Amino acid sequence: MRKFSALLLAALSALLAAVVNATPAQAADNGSWSVFPAASQLGGRPYFYLSADPGTTITDKVTVTNKTAQPLSFRLYGADAYNTERDGGFAVRSLKEKQTGVGAWVRPGQSRVTVPPRSALTVPFTLTVPEGAMPGDHPGALVALDERVAKAKGDVAVGVQWAVGARVYLRVTGPTVSGLAVEHVSLDHSQPLIPGTGKSSTLITYTLRNTGNVTLDPKVHLKAEGVFGRTLLARDLEKVPSELLPGQQVKLTEPWSDAPQLEWGDITLTARALDVKESASASFFSLPWLAALLLAFCVAGAVGVFRVRRGRARPS
C-alpha cells in the first residue's frame, strides 16, 4: 500500500504539473472540465490576480465547468506553486503534499462538489493571509481534482487521478526585493578520437535561482571565449523559464554543437531580470585524445632522455 500511494502521488504530481503548466489564456482546461476565476464586473479574468496585507482576508469565486455528458465530482483545494525540475514550468503541489503559502491560506466554500453534465458551478472561497506572512509574491492555484481513480496504461499497478488548477498570483504587500543567482556552471565535452573525423559537442549545465521575493522573467546570455579573448559563441538562450518563482531554483542545460576540438577558454552565463544582473563562468580545455596521447608520449620520452643524459654526465 505504501508503494502504491507513493506511485499514485508521483503520478498525480506529474499530472498537476502538466495540466497547470499547459494552461491556456482564458481557463485551465483538459478537455473534460475547466477551472477559472468567476466573471467579475470588469469581465473575464485569465487568472486570479490578488493583493492583500498580512493579517487580512479576501474573498473571491472560482467556476468549475463540466464539459462531459455525465456528472463529475471534484475535490477543491488550494495548492502552492513551484518550478518543475524538468524545464522550470509552472506546477502545483498535490493534495497530500505540505502547503505553506496559498495552498494553506485558501478555504473553498465547498471542499467537494458535483457538477452536472454540460454545466458550471461557481464556488466562493476565502484567502486569509497570516499576520507574519512574508511580503512579495506567493503563487499557487485553486485545483479541481477528479475523485475517480483511473487505471494507468500498461501493466503497472498504479492508479491515476486527473486535476486542473486555475492559477493564483497573490502579492502580499510590503517591501519587494528582486534577486537572481547563476550557480553550478559545468561543461561535459565530447569529441572524436582523431581530429577532423567527426563533430565535437559540449553540454553546458547551470542553475538559476530566484533569491528574492518576486517572480522573475529571466533572460540568459551565453558567451564562450577562447585563447586571447576570441569570441567562439555568443547567443541568448531560449530554454529559460518565463516565470522563476520566489525561492525556486531550476537546473538547466544548453547544448553547444560543433564546439572547438582544440581550445582553451571560458564560458560565461549572464542572467538579467528586472533590475538585477548576475554572471557565472567556467573554464574549459578541449584537446583531442590522440593529440593528448602523442603529447604525453613526447613528454615521457623527453623526460627519459633527460634522465639518461644526466646519468651519463655524473662523475665516476
N, C-alpha and C positions, 0 to 999 in steps of 0.2 A: 504493500500500500504506500509506503514512503517513496519507493521508486516511482510508482505510478503518479503520485502527487507531484514529485519533482519534475517528471516529464510533462505533466499537464501544465504546471506553472511555466515551464520553459516555453512550451508551445503557445500558451496564452500571451506571454510577454512578447514573443516574436510576432504574433498576430496583431497585438496592440501597436507595436512599432510600425508594422507595415500599413495598417489601416489609418492611423493618425498621421503618419508621415505623408501619405498619399492624399491628404485632404484637399478637395477642390476649393475654389474660391468662395463658393456660397454655402456649402454644407459638407460635413463629414458623411460619406455615403459609401456603402459597399454593394449597392445594387438591390439589396433586400430591405434595408432600413437606413435612415439618415438621422443625424443629431445636429441641431443648430440652435443658435440663440433665437428666442421668440421675437417676432417683429415688434419694433418699438415705434414711437411717433415719428422717429427720424427715418423709418424704413428698415429694410433688411440689413442685418449685420453678418459679415462672414465669420467673425469670431467674437468672443467676449473680451472687450477691452475695458478693464475696470481699474479704478484707483481708489484707495482708501487709506485713512490714517490708522496707526496702531490703536487697538482697543475699540474699533468701530465695527459695525455690522452693515453690510449692504445686501439688498435683495434683487433678484432677477428671475427670469424664467427660461427654461430650456424646452425645446419641442422635439419630440421623437415621432418620426413618420414611418409607418409600416407600409411597404410597397407590395407586399405579398397578398395572396388570396386566403391566408389563414391568420388567426390571431397569433401574436408573438408576445412572450413575456420577457421582461428585462429586469436586470438588477442595475439600478442607477447609483453611481458613486463618483466622488471626486478623486482625481489622481494627480500626482506630481509628474512633471515632465523632465526629461533628460535627453542627452545626445547619445545616439547609438554608437557602439564601438566600430561597427562596420563602415559607416560613411558619415557619421555625425548628424544623421537625420533626427527630426523631432519625434520623440516617442514618449509614452507614459507608463507609469507603474501599473502592475496588475492589482487586482482586488486584494490579494493576500500579502502583497509587499507592504513594507512600512512606509507610511506617508508622513511627511514633516512640514509641508507647505500647503498649497492649495488643496491637496488631497486630504489633509487633516482638518482644514478650515471650512470646507463646503459641506452643507447639510441639505440634501434634497427634501422637498416636502413629502415625497414618497420614495422609499428605497427600492420598492418593487412595483412595477406597473405592467399592465397588459394592454396592448394597443390592438384594437380591432383591425380586420383586414382593410387595406387601402384607406387608411385614415391616420389622423395625427392626434397626439396627446401632448398638451403643454403642462409642465410641472414647475411650480415655483421652487426656489432654493434660496438659502441664505449663505453668506460667506462672512465669517467672523474672524477678523484679524487680531491676533493676541496683542496684549499690551507691549510685550517685549520683542515684537517681530522686527527683523532687520529691514531697514529701508531698501528700496530697489525693486528689481523685477522678480516675480515669483510665478513662473509659467506652469501651466497644468492643463487639465481637461475635465469635462463632465462626460462620463463614459456610460454608454448603454451596453451592458453585457448580456448576450443571449444566454438564458439559463439552461438551454438544451446542450447536452454534451454529444457531439458528433464523433463518429469513429474515424480515426485518421486513415489515410490511404496506406496500403501495404500491409505487411504482417506485424507491424509494431503495435504492441498492446498499449495504446495511449489514446485518450480522448481529447477532443479539441473544442474549445468554446470561442465563438466569434464575438468581437466587440468593436464598437465605433465610438469615437470620442470627439466632442466639439472643443476646440482649443480655448483655454482661458489665459489671457495675458493680464496679470494683476501687477500693478505697481504700488508698493507701499511707500507713502510719502516720507520724505526725509532726504538726507544727503545722498547723492549718487556718485559713484566712482567707477570709471572705466579702466580696466586693467587687462593686459594681454601678455602672454609669455610664449616664446618659442623654445622648446626644450627637446633634449634627447635626439639630436640630429645624427644620423648614421648613414653609411653607404654600404651596399652589397654589390660588389663589382664582379662581373664575369666576362671572359674574353677567350678567344681561341688560343690553342697551344702555340701555333705558328702565326706570326703577324701577317695580316693580309689575306688569310684563308677563311675568314668569317667575320661576323659582326660582334662587337662588344656591347654590353649593356650595363647600366647601373640602376639600382633601385634605391631611391632616397627615402628614408623613413624619418619622420619627425612628429612631435606632439605639439598641438595648440591647446593652450589652457587659458580659460577666462578667469582672471584673478580679481575681477571687480564685482559689482552688484547689479550690472545692467546687461541686457542681451546685446551681443555684438554681431555685426556682419563683416567678418574679417576678409581682407584681401591679402594674398600672399604672393610675393615676387621671388623667383628663384634666379640666382646668378652663380655661374661657375667661372672661376678664373684659373688660368694655368701659369706656367713659368713667366716671369717678368710682367705679370698682371694682364696677360692676354685674356680677352673675354671669349670663353668657349661656349657659353649658353646663357641666355637671358630671356625669361618669359614669365608672364603672370599665370598662376596656377588656377585651374578651373574646378578641380575636385576639392573644394573647400566648403564647409557647412555655411549656409546663408544665415543661420541662427545658432550662434555659440552661446549657450545659456550660462548664467552666472554659476561659478563654481565647477563647471564641467570642463573636461579635457577630452580631446579626440586624437587618436593616433592615426596618422595619415601616411600614405605612400605616394611617390611620384616617380614614374619611370623616366630614364634618360637613355634613349636608344642611340646607337652609334656613338657611344662615349669614346673618347680617345683611348687608344691602346698603349700609348706611351706618354705619360704626362704626370705632372706633379703640381698640385694646386689646392684650392679651397672652394667649397660650396657654401653659399650664404643664403639663408632664407630670411626674408624681411616681411613681417606681418604688420598691417595697418588696420585700424578701426577707430572711428570717432577721432579723438584727439591723442591716441596712443600709437607708438611705433616701436617695435621690438625686433631685434635680429639675433640670429644664432648661426654659427658656422661649424664646419667640419672639414678637416684636411683629407686629401686622397692622394694615393700614389699608385698609378697603374703601370704595370710592367709585364710584358708577355712572359709566360712560363719558360719558353725556350730561351729567350733573352736572359731571364733570371738565372737559368741553369748554366748558360755559357759564361755569364758574369761570375757566378760562384766558382765555376771551374777555373776561370782565368785567375781569380783572386787566390784560390787554393794553390794553383801552380806557381804563382808569383811568390807566395809565402814559402813554398817548398824550395824554390830556387834560392831565395834569400837565406834560408836556414843552411842550405848546403854551402853556399859561399862563405857564410860566417864560420861554419865548421872548418873549412879549408884554411881560413885566414888565422886560425888560432895557432900560437907558437907551440912547438913540441916540447 
